[in-house]
Amino acid sequence: MTEIRLITCVGVEHDLALLPHFLAYYTKLGIPAKNIHAVLQASLENTEEMVKAASLLNDYGIKPHEMWIAPYTSDSMWEKRREIQKTVAKADDWIISADVDEFHEFPDDLKKFLAYCDKKNLHCIQGVFIDRLAPRGELTAVKQDSSIWSQYPIQADVMCTIRKYEEGGWESGTVNVMACKGNVLPSKGGHGALPRETQINYIFEKQLGELKGIEKPFFRFSLPLRVHHFKWTDRLANSLQKRLSTPGVSTRGKMYGEALLNHIDGPGRIQIDEMPIRKDRLLDRVPWKYKLRFFPQHVLAVRISDKLKRLVSK
């Protein structure tokens, strides 16, 4: 029987306030406690934050898969998540591998949507990051007594705004694997899948980060698969500074982290004046299955148009 599993790693020193919202969201999607595999990470043993995180998991009937006591690095974290997947998942299972600040929005009931993906023989489902901001872009503390969606109502494109000044290849870091089969392992960062001997079938026919136009706000905001990114809280600056100072941080990660810090002003807010903001659009009313057919065709049309322009200009 195919199972849906959630794998996550919680940095309890910085992400603890998000954990109750995260657990409530994914259990509401229908993922049972026995299928939630959480690593709790901290630099020191037996901290107050670690005890609290374990207690929150226990409230949902979840036992920590591991208590990882070590400095955080992305390489180590993704190695752990892949090892968990190899240990707990069957090839036919569906794996949702999400950071605690990532809330995956699927276009239909989760079980129905993944059943559709099975019928289409798909192996890897990717979506775009949608950055959730508090009013005026302020980096506010996460509250427990109100909906996280109402606390961070602005849907922005912070990632592409900041990263567009980097050299080529940054687009792949603005998308994420939302679900993959048990025998498809996520790459570092969770943006794509590691190569394997047999073909990986993607929902958009190829890796989403490679689609032409993926960096454009209209394209991103119209996709029916979204990763709502609740990174932009009062913990952001301290978390970035700590991770940037940890030995083993990647060159790309350091570049992105420093760029983020440069976009936080003195009072503690993201500079949103130049950020594209997602609003309700007519295209939002189009059924999601039509959208899935539309986007690969749109990309093909753009490629043909670009080729014709080059031919005419010669």
The 8 nearest C-alpha neighbors of each residue, nearest first, counted from 0:
[[1, 2, 92, 91, 89, 3, 90, 93],
 [0, 2, 92, 91, 3, 93, 89, 90],
 [3, 1, 92, 93, 4, 0, 91, 34],
 [2, 4, 93, 94, 92, 30, 1, 5],
 [5, 3, 34, 94, 35, 95, 93, 2],
 [4, 6, 95, 35, 96, 94, 36, 34],
 [7, 5, 96, 36, 37, 35, 95, 97],
 [8, 6, 37, 97, 98, 96, 38, 36],
 [7, 9, 38, 37, 39, 98, 10, 40],
 [10, 8, 39, 11, 40, 38, 99, 14],
 [9, 11, 40, 12, 14, 13, 41, 39],
 [10, 12, 15, 14, 13, 9, 48, 40],
 [13, 11, 10, 14, 48, 41, 15, 49],
 [12, 14, 11, 10, 15, 234, 238, 16],
 [15, 13, 11, 17, 10, 16, 12, 9],
 [14, 16, 11, 18, 17, 13, 52, 12],
 [17, 15, 14, 18, 141, 19, 142, 143],
 [18, 16, 15, 14, 20, 19, 21, 99],
 [17, 19, 21, 15, 20, 16, 22, 99],
 [20, 18, 22, 21, 17, 23, 55, 16],
 [21, 19, 23, 18, 17, 22, 24, 147],
 [22, 20, 18, 24, 19, 23, 99, 17],
 [23, 21, 19, 24, 25, 20, 26, 18],
 [22, 24, 20, 26, 21, 25, 27, 19],
 [25, 23, 21, 27, 22, 26, 20, 28],
 [24, 26, 28, 27, 22, 23, 30, 21],
 [25, 27, 30, 29, 28, 23, 24, 22],
 [28, 26, 29, 24, 25, 23, 30, 22],
 [29, 27, 25, 26, 30, 109, 24, 108],
 [28, 30, 26, 27, 31, 25, 109, 110],
 [29, 31, 26, 28, 25, 3, 34, 32],
 [32, 30, 34, 33, 29, 26, 35, 4],
 [31, 33, 35, 61, 34, 60, 59, 30],
 [32, 34, 31, 35, 61, 60, 36, 62],
 [35, 33, 4, 32, 31, 36, 5, 30],
 [34, 36, 5, 32, 33, 4, 6, 37],
 [37, 35, 6, 64, 5, 34, 7, 63],
 [38, 36, 7, 64, 63, 8, 6, 35],
 [37, 39, 8, 65, 64, 66, 63, 9],
 [40, 38, 66, 9, 67, 8, 10, 65],
 [39, 41, 67, 10, 68, 9, 66, 11],
 [42, 40, 68, 43, 11, 10, 69, 12],
 [41, 43, 69, 70, 68, 44, 40, 71],
 [44, 42, 41, 68, 46, 45, 69, 70],
 [43, 45, 46, 68, 42, 41, 49, 66],
 [46, 44, 49, 47, 50, 43, 48, 41],
 [45, 47, 49, 48, 44, 50, 43, 41],
 [46, 48, 50, 49, 51, 45, 52, 44],
 [47, 49, 51, 46, 50, 11, 52, 12],
 [50, 48, 52, 46, 51, 47, 11, 53],
 [49, 51, 47, 53, 48, 52, 54, 46],
 [50, 52, 54, 48, 49, 53, 47, 55],
 [53, 51, 55, 49, 54, 50, 48, 56],
 [52, 54, 56, 50, 55, 51, 57, 49],
 [53, 55, 57, 51, 52, 56, 50, 58],
 [56, 54, 52, 58, 57, 53, 51, 19],
 [57, 55, 61, 53, 58, 54, 59, 52],
 [56, 58, 60, 54, 61, 59, 55, 53],
 [57, 59, 55, 56, 60, 54, 61, 53],
 [60, 58, 57, 56, 61, 32, 55, 22],
 [59, 61, 57, 58, 32, 56, 62, 33],
 [62, 60, 56, 57, 32, 59, 63, 33],
 [61, 63, 64, 57, 56, 60, 53, 37],
 [64, 62, 65, 37, 38, 61, 53, 66],
 [63, 65, 37, 38, 36, 62, 66, 39],
 [66, 64, 38, 63, 67, 39, 37, 40],
 [65, 67, 39, 38, 40, 68, 63, 64],
 [66, 68, 40, 65, 39, 69, 41, 38],
 [69, 67, 41, 42, 40, 43, 44, 66],
 [70, 68, 42, 67, 71, 41, 43, 40],
 [69, 71, 42, 72, 41, 68, 245, 40],
 [72, 70, 69, 73, 242, 76, 75, 40],
 [71, 73, 75, 74, 76, 248, 247, 70],
 [72, 74, 76, 75, 77, 71, 188, 187],
 [75, 73, 77, 72, 76, 78, 187, 247],
 [76, 74, 78, 72, 73, 77, 79, 71],
 [75, 77, 73, 79, 78, 74, 72, 80],
 [78, 76, 80, 79, 74, 75, 187, 81],
 [77, 79, 75, 81, 76, 80, 82, 74],
 [80, 78, 82, 76, 77, 81, 83, 75],
 [79, 81, 77, 83, 82, 78, 84, 76],
 [80, 82, 84, 78, 83, 79, 77, 85],
 [83, 81, 79, 85, 84, 80, 78, 86],
 [84, 82, 86, 80, 81, 85, 87, 79],
 [83, 85, 81, 86, 82, 88, 87, 80],
 [86, 84, 82, 83, 87, 88, 81, 181],
 [85, 87, 83, 84, 88, 82, 89, 81],
 [88, 86, 84, 85, 83, 89, 82, 36],
 [89, 87, 181, 84, 85, 92, 86, 90],
 [88, 90, 92, 91, 181, 87, 182, 1],
 [89, 91, 181, 182, 92, 180, 88, 183],
 [92, 90, 89, 181, 1, 180, 93, 182],
 [93, 91, 1, 2, 181, 89, 180, 90],
 [92, 94, 180, 3, 179, 181, 2, 4],
 [95, 93, 4, 179, 178, 5, 3, 180],
 [96, 94, 178, 5, 177, 4, 97, 6],
 [95, 97, 6, 5, 7, 94, 177, 178],
 [98, 96, 7, 101, 95, 99, 6, 5],
 [97, 99, 101, 100, 7, 8, 96, 9],
 [98, 100, 101, 21, 9, 18, 97, 17],
 [99, 101, 229, 98, 230, 228, 102, 17],
 [102, 100, 228, 98, 99, 227, 97, 226],
 [101, 103, 227, 226, 104, 100, 228, 21],
 [104, 102, 226, 225, 227, 101, 105, 177],
 [105, 103, 225, 226, 224, 102, 106, 227],
 [104, 106, 224, 107, 103, 109, 225, 223],
 [107, 105, 223, 287, 224, 104, 108, 112],
 [108, 106, 112, 105, 109, 111, 110, 287],
 [107, 109, 111, 110, 112, 106, 105, 28],
 [108, 110, 112, 111, 107, 113, 28, 105],
 [111, 109, 113, 112, 108, 114, 29, 3],
 [112, 110, 114, 108, 109, 113, 115, 107],
 [111, 113, 115, 109, 114, 110, 107, 108],
 [112, 114, 116, 115, 110, 111, 109, 117],
 [113, 115, 117, 111, 116, 112, 110, 118],
 [116, 114, 112, 118, 113, 117, 111, 119],
 [115, 117, 113, 119, 121, 114, 118, 120],
 [116, 118, 120, 114, 119, 115, 121, 113],
 [119, 117, 115, 120, 116, 114, 121, 113],
 [118, 120, 116, 117, 121, 115, 114, 202],
 [121, 119, 117, 118, 116, 122, 200, 115],
 [120, 122, 200, 116, 119, 117, 201, 123],
 [121, 123, 200, 180, 179, 199, 201, 120],
 [124, 122, 179, 201, 121, 178, 200, 125],
 [123, 125, 178, 202, 177, 176, 179, 201],
 [126, 124, 176, 177, 175, 207, 123, 174],
 [125, 127, 224, 225, 175, 174, 226, 177],
 [128, 126, 174, 225, 226, 175, 173, 219],
 [127, 129, 226, 174, 173, 227, 225, 130],
 [130, 128, 227, 228, 226, 154, 155, 156],
 [129, 131, 228, 155, 154, 156, 227, 157],
 [130, 132, 154, 229, 151, 153, 228, 129],
 [133, 131, 151, 153, 136, 231, 152, 130],
 [132, 134, 151, 136, 137, 150, 152, 153],
 [135, 133, 136, 137, 132, 153, 151, 152],
 [136, 134, 137, 133, 271, 268, 132, 269],
 [135, 137, 269, 268, 133, 134, 132, 271],
 [138, 136, 268, 135, 133, 139, 267, 134],
 [139, 137, 232, 233, 268, 267, 231, 136],
 [138, 140, 233, 232, 137, 141, 133, 231],
 [139, 141, 233, 232, 142, 138, 234, 16],
 [140, 142, 16, 139, 143, 17, 232, 147],
 [143, 141, 144, 140, 145, 16, 147, 150],
 [142, 144, 145, 141, 16, 19, 146, 20],
 [143, 145, 142, 146, 147, 141, 20, 150],
 [146, 144, 143, 142, 147, 150, 149, 148],
 [147, 145, 148, 149, 150, 144, 143, 20],
 [146, 148, 150, 149, 151, 145, 20, 141],
 [149, 147, 146, 151, 150, 152, 131, 145],
 [148, 150, 152, 146, 151, 147, 145, 133],
 [149, 151, 147, 148, 133, 152, 146, 145],
 [150, 152, 133, 132, 148, 131, 149, 153],
 [153, 151, 149, 148, 150, 133, 132, 154],
 [152, 154, 132, 131, 151, 155, 133, 134],
 [155, 153, 131, 277, 130, 276, 129, 152],
 [156, 154, 276, 130, 275, 157, 277, 153],
 [155, 157, 275, 158, 130, 159, 274, 129],
 [156, 158, 160, 159, 155, 130, 274, 161],
 [159, 157, 161, 160, 156, 162, 173, 130],
 [158, 160, 162, 161, 163, 157, 156, 214],
 [161, 159, 157, 158, 162, 163, 274, 156],
 [162, 160, 159, 158, 163, 157, 258, 164],
 [161, 163, 159, 164, 165, 160, 158, 169],
 [162, 164, 165, 159, 161, 160, 169, 166],
 [165, 163, 162, 166, 161, 160, 159, 167],
 [166, 164, 162, 163, 167, 169, 168, 161],
 [165, 167, 164, 168, 169, 163, 162, 170],
 [168, 166, 169, 165, 170, 163, 164, 171],
 [167, 169, 170, 171, 166, 172, 165, 208],
 [168, 170, 171, 172, 167, 162, 165, 166],
 [171, 169, 172, 173, 208, 168, 214, 213],
 [172, 170, 208, 169, 173, 174, 168, 190],
 [173, 171, 170, 169, 174, 190, 208, 175],
 [174, 172, 170, 171, 128, 127, 158, 175],
 [175, 173, 127, 190, 172, 126, 128, 171],
 [174, 176, 190, 125, 126, 189, 177, 127],
 [175, 177, 125, 190, 178, 191, 189, 124],
 [178, 176, 125, 124, 95, 175, 126, 103],
 [179, 177, 95, 124, 94, 176, 123, 93],
 [180, 178, 123, 94, 122, 93, 183, 124],
 [181, 179, 93, 122, 183, 182, 92, 91],
 [180, 182, 90, 92, 88, 89, 183, 93],
 [181, 183, 90, 180, 184, 89, 91, 85],
 [184, 182, 180, 181, 179, 192, 185, 122],
 [183, 185, 192, 193, 182, 81, 186, 181],
 [186, 184, 192, 189, 193, 191, 187, 183],
 [185, 187, 192, 193, 189, 191, 188, 190],
 [188, 186, 189, 77, 74, 185, 190, 73],
 [187, 189, 190, 186, 73, 77, 172, 185],
 [190, 188, 185, 186, 187, 191, 175, 176],
 [189, 191, 175, 188, 176, 174, 172, 171],
 [192, 190, 186, 189, 176, 185, 175, 193],
 [191, 193, 185, 186, 184, 194, 183, 190],
 [192, 194, 186, 184, 185, 195, 191, 183],
 [195, 193, 192, 196, 199, 184, 198, 183],
 [194, 196, 197, 193, 198, 199, 183, 184],
 [195, 197, 198, 194, 199, 193, 183, 182],
 [198, 196, 195, 199, 194, 200, 183, 182],
 [197, 199, 200, 196, 195, 194, 122, 201],
 [200, 198, 122, 201, 197, 123, 195, 121],
 [199, 201, 121, 122, 198, 123, 204, 202],
 [202, 200, 204, 123, 203, 205, 121, 124],
 [201, 203, 204, 124, 121, 123, 200, 125],
 [202, 204, 201, 205, 295, 207, 291, 206],
 [205, 203, 201, 202, 200, 206, 295, 207],
 [206, 204, 201, 203, 207, 209, 202, 200],
 [207, 205, 208, 209, 201, 191, 203, 204],
 [206, 208, 209, 210, 205, 203, 125, 174],
 [207, 209, 171, 170, 206, 210, 174, 213],
 [208, 210, 207, 206, 211, 171, 205, 170],
 [211, 209, 207, 208, 213, 212, 298, 206],
 [210, 212, 213, 298, 209, 301, 302, 214],
 [211, 213, 214, 215, 210, 218, 298, 219],
 [212, 214, 215, 211, 210, 218, 219, 208],
 [213, 215, 212, 159, 170, 216, 219, 218],
 [216, 214, 212, 218, 213, 217, 219, 159],
 [215, 217, 219, 218, 220, 214, 275, 156],
 [218, 216, 220, 219, 215, 221, 277, 222],
 [217, 219, 216, 221, 215, 220, 213, 212],
 [220, 218, 216, 221, 217, 222, 213, 215],
 [219, 221, 217, 218, 222, 216, 277, 129],
 [222, 220, 219, 218, 217, 223, 282, 283],
 [221, 223, 219, 224, 220, 218, 225, 290],
 [224, 222, 106, 287, 221, 225, 290, 105],
 [225, 223, 126, 105, 222, 104, 106, 127],
 [226, 224, 126, 127, 104, 128, 103, 227],
 [227, 225, 103, 128, 102, 127, 129, 101],
 [228, 226, 129, 102, 101, 128, 130, 225],
 [227, 229, 130, 101, 230, 131, 129, 100],
 [230, 228, 100, 131, 231, 101, 227, 130],
 [229, 231, 228, 100, 232, 235, 130, 131],
 [230, 232, 229, 138, 235, 132, 131, 233],
 [233, 231, 138, 139, 234, 235, 140, 230],
 [232, 234, 138, 139, 140, 235, 231, 236],
 [235, 233, 232, 237, 236, 238, 13, 140],
 [234, 236, 238, 232, 233, 237, 239, 231],
 [235, 237, 239, 238, 234, 240, 260, 233],
 [238, 236, 240, 239, 235, 234, 241, 13],
 [237, 239, 235, 241, 236, 240, 234, 242],
 [240, 238, 242, 236, 241, 237, 243, 235],
 [239, 241, 237, 243, 238, 242, 236, 244],
 [240, 242, 238, 244, 239, 243, 237, 245],
 [243, 241, 245, 239, 244, 240, 238, 248],
 [244, 242, 240, 241, 245, 239, 253, 248],
 [243, 245, 241, 242, 240, 246, 248, 239],
 [244, 246, 242, 243, 248, 247, 241, 70],
 [247, 245, 248, 244, 72, 243, 242, 70],
 [246, 248, 249, 245, 72, 74, 73, 244],
 [247, 249, 246, 245, 243, 72, 253, 252],
 [250, 248, 252, 251, 253, 247, 73, 74],
 [249, 251, 253, 252, 254, 248, 255, 247],
 [252, 250, 254, 253, 249, 255, 248, 256],
 [253, 251, 249, 255, 254, 250, 256, 248],
 [252, 254, 256, 250, 251, 255, 243, 249],
 [253, 255, 251, 257, 252, 256, 250, 258],
 [254, 256, 258, 252, 253, 257, 259, 251],
 [257, 255, 253, 259, 258, 254, 252, 239],
 [256, 258, 260, 259, 254, 255, 253, 261],
 [259, 257, 255, 261, 256, 260, 254, 161],
 [260, 258, 256, 262, 261, 257, 255, 263],
 [259, 261, 257, 262, 263, 258, 256, 236],
 [260, 262, 258, 259, 263, 257, 264, 256],
 [263, 261, 259, 260, 270, 269, 264, 258],
 [264, 262, 269, 260, 268, 261, 267, 270],
 [263, 265, 267, 268, 266, 262, 269, 270],
 [264, 266, 267, 263, 268, 269, 262, 261],
 [267, 265, 264, 268, 137, 263, 138, 269],
 [268, 266, 265, 264, 138, 263, 137, 269],
 [267, 269, 137, 136, 138, 263, 264, 266],
 [268, 270, 263, 136, 271, 262, 137, 264],
 [269, 271, 262, 272, 268, 263, 136, 264],
 [270, 272, 274, 273, 269, 136, 135, 157],
 [273, 271, 274, 270, 275, 269, 135, 136],
 [272, 274, 271, 275, 270, 160, 157, 276],
 [273, 275, 271, 272, 156, 157, 276, 160],
 [276, 274, 156, 155, 216, 273, 277, 157],
 [277, 275, 155, 154, 274, 278, 156, 153],
 [278, 276, 154, 155, 220, 275, 279, 153],
 [279, 277, 280, 276, 154, 220, 153, 155],
 [280, 278, 283, 277, 281, 282, 284, 220],
 [279, 281, 282, 283, 278, 284, 221, 277],
 [280, 282, 283, 284, 279, 285, 221, 278],
 [281, 283, 280, 284, 285, 221, 279, 290],
 [284, 282, 280, 281, 285, 221, 279, 286],
 [285, 283, 282, 281, 286, 280, 287, 279],
 [284, 286, 282, 283, 287, 289, 290, 281],
 [287, 285, 289, 288, 284, 290, 283, 282],
 [286, 288, 290, 289, 223, 285, 291, 106],
 [289, 287, 291, 290, 286, 292, 285, 293],
 [288, 290, 292, 287, 291, 286, 293, 285],
 [291, 289, 293, 287, 292, 288, 294, 286],
 [290, 292, 288, 289, 293, 294, 287, 203],
 [293, 291, 289, 290, 294, 295, 288, 296],
 [294, 292, 290, 296, 291, 295, 297, 289],
 [293, 295, 297, 296, 292, 291, 298, 290],
 [294, 296, 298, 297, 293, 203, 299, 292],
 [297, 295, 299, 293, 294, 298, 300, 292],
 [298, 296, 294, 300, 295, 299, 293, 301],
 [297, 299, 301, 295, 296, 300, 211, 294],
 [298, 300, 296, 302, 297, 301, 303, 295],
 [299, 301, 297, 303, 298, 302, 304, 296],
 [302, 300, 304, 298, 299, 303, 305, 297],
 [301, 303, 305, 299, 304, 300, 306, 298],
 [302, 304, 306, 300, 305, 301, 307, 299],
 [305, 303, 301, 307, 302, 306, 300, 308],
 [304, 306, 308, 302, 307, 303, 301, 309],
 [307, 305, 303, 309, 308, 304, 302, 310],
 [306, 308, 310, 304, 309, 305, 311, 303],
 [309, 307, 305, 311, 306, 310, 312, 304],
 [308, 310, 306, 312, 307, 311, 305, 313],
 [309, 311, 307, 308, 313, 312, 306, 305],
 [312, 310, 308, 309, 313, 307, 306, 305],
 [311, 313, 309, 310, 308, 307, 306, 305],
 [312, 310, 311, 309, 308, 307, 306, 305]]
